[in-house]
Amino acid sequence: MKLHIISFDVPWPADYGGVIDVYNRLEALKQAGVDIILHTFDYGRGRADHLEEVCNKVYYYKRKNRIVGMLRKEPMIVNTRSSEELLERLKQDRLPILLEGQHTTALLDHPDLSNRKKLVRIHNVEHEYYMGLANNSIKGARSAYFKKEASKLKRHESILQHADQLMCITEKDQAYYNDKFGNATYLPVAISCLDRNEYEQQDYILYHGNLSVPENSSAVKWLLKNVCSDVQASFVFAGKSPSDELRGLISVHSNTKLVADPSNEEMQVLINSAKAHVFYTSQATGIKIKLLRSLCTNAPIICNGKMVEGTGLEKACHVVDEPTQYVSALNNAMLSKVFNDEKARKELLATFDYGSHAEKLLSFLQ
């Protein structure tokens, strides 16, 4: 089997949710014997030699000017990822094409590709996700941009009817797109759990995520304001590109520490060594890959209902919603009084296995 994959971003290093999903899929398909021709848009991460070990060929395309892209009627995340060079390469054969996210669908309905098998990975219902970003952003130009992009994405999503299959990251998204287009199925994220016994557990509670994303930045602020001061334990907040504001807010508390821009290896140590994990979100969109990575550790996970809504992962988490419930659960976790259903966790994680992920994806190409 040979397959074209079009990625919205360079998927290495696999250091934030979207590219973790892409990269793990590449690894799962390679292990299944698939020859991958990867096409990826680069807008700052640069070429990654490591991808040559996973893919047979890797092509890079420069993303178009985003300021100009904002002025067009198509969503900026889509129109800046259109490429004539990419189209010409795809036309050289008749291999199936996997497009990663609505971001990469500029060519989905192109007449020159009408006879090709085309799959789209759905990472979110994008217009809902962008409206959530708008609501989590400080009022002003940034919030206005997210609202406008959400409106464009909602109008644009009709292009997804041209896919042979939409592979949704949650069953909730599958139901949404099946109702609209009737071509959606559920494809869980591929996750490879490392042996936690290699790591010594430390007495801290971990929150991790891409801290430049408004959703995650707002979550950290909520925890700092409502939870951290009343918990008798240390908190570590770890992730990419925290703002100066976030750095300052974390530094004010005596029991909070920031680990900014950790490497993949440093993040893995932090995740596997934590005594407990804490999450909060104000938007129930997609699935949080950071939550899946934490599930691999067997340490208790305390999160709110929106964090697991539509994912089926609530069985393996301690779900709370009020600040006082967070405080009580976290204090108990540090005293080893919050227990997980280990059997339920193992059963859930089995559905995210590399082998089953690749097998289901390849079944769509038969």
C-alpha positions as CSV (number, residue, x, y, z in Angstrom):
1,M,0.0,0.0,0.0
2,K,1.2,3.5,-0.9
3,L,-0.5,6.6,0.4
4,H,-0.2,10.4,0.0
5,I,-0.6,12.3,3.3
6,I,-1.1,16.1,3.4
7,S,-0.2,17.6,6.8
8,F,-1.2,21.1,7.9
9,D,2.1,21.5,9.8
10,V,5.5,19.8,10.0
11,P,4.6,16.8,12.3
12,W,8.0,16.7,14.0
13,P,8.8,17.3,16.8
14,A,5.5,15.9,17.9
15,D,5.0,18.5,20.6
16,Y,1.4,19.6,20.4
17,G,-2.0,17.9,20.0
18,G,-2.6,18.2,16.3
19,V,0.9,17.1,15.2
20,I,1.0,14.3,17.8
21,D,-2.1,12.8,16.1
22,V,-0.5,13.2,12.6
23,Y,3.0,11.8,13.7
24,N,1.6,8.8,15.6
25,R,-0.5,7.9,12.5
26,L,2.7,8.1,10.4
27,E,4.4,5.7,12.8
28,A,1.3,3.4,12.9
29,L,1.1,3.2,9.1
30,K,4.9,2.6,8.8
31,Q,4.6,-0.3,11.2
32,A,1.8,-1.7,9.1
33,G,4.1,-1.6,6.0
34,V,2.6,1.4,4.3
35,D,4.8,3.5,2.0
36,I,4.0,7.1,2.9
37,I,4.5,10.1,0.6
38,L,4.2,13.1,3.0
39,H,3.4,16.6,1.9
40,T,3.6,19.1,4.7
41,F,3.2,22.9,5.0
42,D,6.0,24.6,6.8
43,Y,5.6,28.0,8.4
44,G,8.3,28.1,11.0
45,R,9.1,24.6,12.3
46,G,11.5,23.9,9.5
47,R,12.5,20.6,7.8
48,A,12.8,17.6,10.0
49,D,15.3,14.9,9.0
50,H,13.6,12.4,11.3
51,L,10.6,12.3,9.0
52,E,12.7,10.7,6.4
53,E,13.0,7.7,8.7
54,V,9.2,7.3,8.8
55,C,8.2,8.3,5.3
56,N,9.4,7.2,1.9
57,K,9.3,10.8,0.6
58,V,8.8,14.1,2.3
59,Y,7.9,17.3,0.4
60,Y,7.7,20.7,2.0
61,Y,5.5,23.6,0.9
62,K,5.7,27.2,2.1
63,R,2.4,28.4,3.6
64,K,1.1,31.5,1.9
65,N,0.9,34.9,3.5
66,R,-1.6,34.8,6.4
67,I,-2.4,38.5,6.4
68,V,-3.4,38.3,2.8
69,G,-5.3,35.1,3.6
70,M,-7.4,36.8,6.1
71,L,-8.9,39.0,3.4
72,R,-10.1,36.2,1.2
73,K,-13.6,34.6,1.5
74,E,-12.2,31.2,2.1
75,P,-11.0,30.4,5.7
76,M,-7.4,31.6,6.2
77,I,-6.3,28.2,7.5
78,V,-7.4,26.7,4.2
79,N,-6.5,29.2,1.6
80,T,-3.0,29.6,2.9
81,R,-2.4,25.9,2.4
82,S,-3.3,25.7,-1.3
83,S,-0.4,24.8,-3.7
84,E,-0.2,24.3,-7.4
85,E,3.1,22.4,-6.8
86,L,1.3,20.0,-4.5
87,L,-1.5,19.5,-7.1
88,E,1.0,18.7,-9.8
89,R,2.7,16.1,-7.6
90,L,-0.6,14.5,-6.7
91,K,-1.6,14.2,-10.4
92,Q,1.5,12.1,-11.1
93,D,-0.1,8.9,-9.9
94,R,-3.5,7.5,-8.8
95,L,-2.7,6.7,-5.2
96,P,-5.2,7.5,-2.4
97,I,-4.9,10.7,-0.5
98,L,-5.3,11.4,3.2
99,L,-5.8,15.1,4.1
100,E,-5.1,16.1,7.7
101,G,-7.9,18.4,8.9
102,Q,-10.1,20.9,7.2
103,H,-7.0,23.0,6.9
104,T,-5.7,20.9,4.0
105,T,-8.9,20.6,2.0
106,A,-8.2,23.4,-0.6
107,L,-7.9,20.7,-3.3
108,L,-10.5,18.2,-2.1
109,D,-13.0,19.1,-4.8
110,H,-10.5,19.8,-7.5
111,P,-11.7,18.2,-10.8
112,D,-8.2,16.7,-11.5
113,L,-8.6,14.6,-8.3
114,S,-12.2,13.6,-8.8
115,N,-11.3,10.0,-9.6
116,R,-9.1,9.5,-6.5
117,K,-9.9,7.9,-3.2
118,K,-9.8,10.8,-0.6
119,L,-9.9,10.5,3.2
120,V,-10.1,13.5,5.5
121,R,-9.0,13.3,9.2
122,I,-11.3,15.4,11.2
123,H,-9.5,16.9,14.2
124,N,-12.4,19.1,15.4
125,V,-15.6,20.6,14.1
126,E,-13.4,23.5,13.2
127,H,-16.0,26.3,13.3
128,E,-17.0,25.3,16.8
129,Y,-13.3,25.1,17.9
130,Y,-12.6,28.6,16.5
131,M,-15.6,30.1,18.2
132,G,-14.3,28.6,21.4
133,L,-10.9,30.3,20.7
134,A,-12.8,33.6,20.2
135,N,-14.6,33.2,23.5
136,N,-11.3,32.4,25.3
137,S,-9.5,35.4,23.8
138,I,-9.3,38.9,25.2
139,K,-11.8,41.1,23.4
140,G,-10.2,42.8,20.4
141,A,-8.6,42.0,17.1
142,R,-7.6,38.4,18.1
143,S,-11.2,37.6,19.2
144,A,-12.6,39.2,16.1
145,Y,-10.3,37.2,13.8
146,F,-11.4,33.9,15.5
147,K,-15.1,34.8,15.1
148,K,-14.7,35.7,11.4
149,E,-12.7,32.5,10.8
150,A,-15.3,30.4,12.5
151,S,-18.0,31.9,10.2
152,K,-15.9,31.1,7.1
153,L,-15.1,27.6,8.3
154,K,-18.8,26.9,8.8
155,R,-19.6,28.0,5.3
156,H,-16.6,26.1,3.9
157,E,-17.3,22.7,5.6
158,S,-19.6,21.7,2.8
159,I,-16.5,20.8,0.8
160,L,-16.2,17.8,3.1
161,Q,-19.0,16.0,1.3
162,H,-16.4,15.4,-1.5
163,A,-14.4,13.1,0.8
164,D,-14.9,9.3,0.4
165,Q,-14.5,9.1,4.2
166,L,-14.3,11.5,7.1
167,M,-12.3,9.9,9.9
168,C,-13.4,11.7,13.1
169,I,-11.4,12.0,16.2
170,T,-14.5,11.6,18.5
171,E,-17.8,9.8,18.2
172,K,-19.5,13.2,18.9
173,D,-17.9,14.6,15.7
174,Q,-18.8,11.5,13.8
175,A,-22.5,12.0,14.7
176,Y,-22.3,15.7,13.6
177,Y,-20.8,15.0,10.2
178,N,-22.9,11.9,9.5
179,D,-26.0,14.0,10.0
180,K,-24.6,16.5,7.5
181,F,-22.9,14.4,4.9
182,G,-23.4,10.7,5.8
183,N,-19.7,9.9,5.2
184,A,-18.2,9.9,8.7
185,T,-16.7,7.2,10.9
186,Y,-14.8,7.2,14.2
187,L,-11.1,6.7,14.1
188,P,-9.5,6.9,17.6
189,V,-6.1,8.6,18.0
190,A,-3.1,6.3,17.9
191,I,-1.2,6.3,21.1
192,S,1.9,4.4,22.2
193,C,2.2,4.1,26.0
194,L,5.7,3.9,27.4
195,D,6.6,1.8,30.5
196,R,5.8,4.0,33.4
197,N,8.0,1.8,35.7
198,E,11.0,3.5,34.2
199,Y,10.1,6.7,36.0
200,E,10.1,7.6,39.7
201,Q,7.0,9.3,40.9
202,Q,7.4,12.9,42.2
203,D,5.2,14.9,44.5
204,Y,3.7,17.4,42.1
205,I,0.5,17.9,40.1
206,L,1.0,18.5,36.4
207,Y,-0.9,20.5,33.9
208,H,0.5,20.4,30.4
209,G,-0.4,21.7,27.0
210,N,0.5,24.2,24.3
211,L,0.4,27.3,26.5
212,S,0.2,29.7,23.5
213,V,-3.3,28.4,22.6
214,P,-6.1,30.6,24.2
215,E,-8.0,27.5,25.5
216,N,-5.0,26.3,27.4
217,S,-3.9,29.7,28.6
218,S,-7.4,30.3,30.0
219,A,-7.4,26.9,31.7
220,V,-4.1,27.8,33.5
221,K,-5.6,31.1,34.6
222,W,-8.7,29.4,35.9
223,L,-6.7,26.9,37.9
224,L,-4.4,29.6,39.3
225,K,-7.4,31.7,40.4
226,N,-9.7,29.0,41.7
227,V,-7.7,26.0,42.8
228,C,-3.9,26.2,43.3
229,S,-3.8,28.3,46.5
230,D,-6.1,25.9,48.4
231,V,-4.3,22.7,47.4
232,Q,-1.5,21.4,49.7
233,A,0.8,20.4,46.9
234,S,3.1,21.8,44.2
235,F,1.9,22.4,40.7
236,V,3.9,22.2,37.5
237,F,2.6,24.0,34.4
238,A,4.5,22.8,31.3
239,G,4.1,23.7,27.6
240,K,5.1,25.7,24.6
241,S,5.3,29.4,24.3
242,P,3.7,30.8,27.5
243,S,3.0,34.5,27.3
244,D,4.7,37.0,29.6
245,E,1.3,37.4,31.4
246,L,1.1,33.7,32.1
247,R,4.7,33.6,33.3
248,G,3.9,36.4,35.7
249,L,0.7,34.8,37.0
250,I,2.4,31.5,37.7
251,S,5.4,33.1,39.5
252,V,3.1,34.8,42.0
253,H,2.1,31.6,43.7
254,S,4.5,29.9,46.1
255,N,3.5,26.4,45.1
256,T,3.5,26.8,41.3
257,K,6.3,26.3,38.8
258,L,6.5,26.9,35.0
259,V,8.5,24.6,32.7
260,A,8.5,26.6,29.4
261,D,9.1,24.9,26.0
262,P,10.2,21.5,27.3
263,S,11.7,19.1,24.8
264,N,9.8,15.9,23.9
265,E,12.0,14.0,26.3
266,E,11.6,16.5,29.1
267,M,7.8,16.5,28.7
268,Q,7.7,12.7,28.8
269,V,9.6,12.7,32.1
270,L,7.2,15.3,33.5
271,I,4.1,13.4,32.5
272,N,5.3,10.0,33.7
273,S,6.7,11.3,37.0
274,A,3.7,13.3,38.1
275,K,1.7,12.1,41.1
276,A,-1.5,13.5,39.6
277,H,-2.7,15.3,36.5
278,V,-5.1,18.2,36.4
279,F,-7.0,19.6,33.4
280,Y,-9.7,22.1,32.8
281,T,-11.3,23.4,29.6
282,S,-14.2,25.7,28.7
283,Q,-14.8,24.1,25.3
284,A,-15.8,20.5,24.6
285,T,-14.2,20.1,21.2
286,G,-12.3,17.2,19.7
287,I,-10.3,15.0,22.1
288,K,-7.4,16.2,24.2
289,I,-4.4,14.2,23.3
290,K,-2.6,15.5,26.4
291,L,-5.3,13.7,28.4
292,L,-4.6,10.4,26.5
293,R,-0.9,10.8,27.2
294,S,-1.7,11.2,30.9
295,L,-3.9,8.2,30.9
296,C,-0.9,6.1,30.0
297,T,0.7,6.9,33.4
298,N,-2.0,5.4,35.7
299,A,-1.7,8.5,37.9
300,P,-5.1,9.9,38.9
301,I,-6.5,12.5,36.5
302,I,-8.8,15.2,37.8
303,C,-10.7,17.2,35.1
304,N,-14.0,18.8,34.4
305,G,-16.9,17.4,32.4
306,K,-16.2,19.3,29.2
307,M,-12.7,17.8,29.1
308,V,-14.1,14.4,28.5
309,E,-17.5,15.2,26.9
310,G,-18.2,12.9,23.9
311,T,-14.9,11.0,24.3
312,G,-15.8,8.0,26.5
313,L,-12.8,8.7,28.7
314,E,-14.8,9.8,31.8
315,K,-14.6,6.2,33.0
316,A,-10.9,6.5,33.6
317,C,-10.9,10.1,35.1
318,H,-12.1,11.8,38.3
319,V,-14.6,14.2,36.9
320,V,-15.4,17.4,38.8
321,D,-16.7,20.8,37.9
322,E,-16.7,23.2,40.9
323,P,-13.4,24.7,42.3
324,T,-14.1,23.2,45.7
325,Q,-14.4,19.7,44.1
326,Y,-11.1,20.2,42.4
327,V,-9.4,21.2,45.6
328,S,-10.8,18.2,47.5
329,A,-9.9,15.7,44.7
330,L,-6.4,17.1,44.3
331,N,-5.7,17.1,48.0
332,N,-6.9,13.5,48.2
333,A,-4.9,12.5,45.2
334,M,-1.7,13.7,46.9
335,L,-2.6,11.5,49.8
336,S,-3.3,8.6,47.4
337,K,-7.0,8.6,48.2
338,V,-8.1,9.1,44.6
339,F,-8.1,5.7,42.9
340,N,-8.5,4.9,39.2
341,D,-10.3,2.0,37.7
342,E,-7.1,0.4,36.2
343,K,-9.1,-2.2,34.3
344,A,-11.3,0.5,32.7
345,R,-8.2,2.5,31.8
346,K,-6.4,-0.4,30.1
347,E,-9.6,-1.3,28.2
348,L,-9.9,2.3,26.9
349,L,-6.3,2.6,26.0
350,A,-6.5,-0.6,23.9
351,T,-8.8,1.2,21.5
352,F,-6.0,3.7,20.8
353,D,-3.4,1.0,19.8
354,Y,-1.2,1.6,16.8
355,G,-2.2,-1.7,15.2
356,S,-5.9,-1.2,15.4
357,H,-5.6,2.4,14.2
358,A,-3.7,1.4,11.1
359,E,-6.0,-1.6,10.4
360,K,-9.1,0.6,10.5
361,L,-7.6,3.4,8.4
362,L,-6.5,0.9,5.7
363,S,-9.9,-0.7,5.6
364,F,-11.3,2.5,4.2
365,L,-8.9,2.2,1.2
366,Q,-9.9,-1.3,0.2
